[in-house]
Amino acid sequence: MPVFENKGVTLNYATFGDSSNPALIFSNSLGTSYHMWQPQIDTLQADYFIICYDTRGHGKSSAPRGPYNLNQLGQDVINLLDHLHLDKVFFCGISMGGITGQWLAINHPDRFHHLMLCNTAAKIGNEIAWTERAQLVREQGLAPIAATAASRWFTEGFISNHPDIVNALSDTLAASSSKGYASCCEALSTADTREQLKDIDVTITVVAGSEDPVTTVADGQYMVDHIPNATLATIEASHISNIEQPEVFNQLVRQYLTY
């Protein structure tokens, strides 16, 4: 897979589909890799030129010394788009990728036609919880987090019916970079876009999972209430909605990420 190096970070990325199609970049959640978007890659590459990347500290991207901050996570996306000579694209990010998308919408609205912000919030959790999780991971690794991740990511029904998918994602998390994960936890501890949502000058779709215990429908509604041009779409899923309900999710992408 190609990599892109800039200012001390190496981003692993991949592209799919015809480059003459509308460009769409996906941004992964905490503790996953760009492979989480496989249900979207498989279906949507016929319609879009898809760019997927591993957020710094994740997958095969490097994990430079932390802590990280939201500015860095967002600037990595802009640097990658510049590297690929893409002036303006569609964006879809989930959870951590969704708050990265908020930073992009606030700071670089001219680079995006429309952003889809999924299973996210203007402020995810609280600072103390994130810093405590970062400390736990630095001391004990990712096994304790991976052991309980499925209950935060998916509904009980999905866990029961799709154990292979759930176990593969949990195993990916357990094998991930502890320092990269912890550094991204520290980025999330300080990430807060609530005061800036009103300044977003690009069209936004917020996707919320009806069963999401991490970033709730109320979190999604808050964003829509404070962003001037935003729409809320709900999906019957928990936190990783693109995997739990791939067909519905793909339909939403096609519905909203269009000229």
JOLIN-V90550 format. One record per helix or strand of 3 or more residues. SS is the DSSP state (hx for helix, st for strand). FROM is the first residue (numbers start at 1). TO is the last residue. If there is no record, write none. Layout:
# JOLIN-V90550
ss,from,to
SS,FROM,TO
SS,FROM,TO
This chain:
# JOLIN-V90550
ss,from,to
st,3,6
st,9,16
st,22,27
hx,34,44
st,48,53
hx,70,83
st,89,94
hx,96,107
hx,109,111
st,112,118
hx,127,140
hx,143,153
hx,156,161
hx,163,174
hx,178,190
hx,197,199
st,203,209
hx,217,226
st,230,235
hx,241,244
hx,246,256
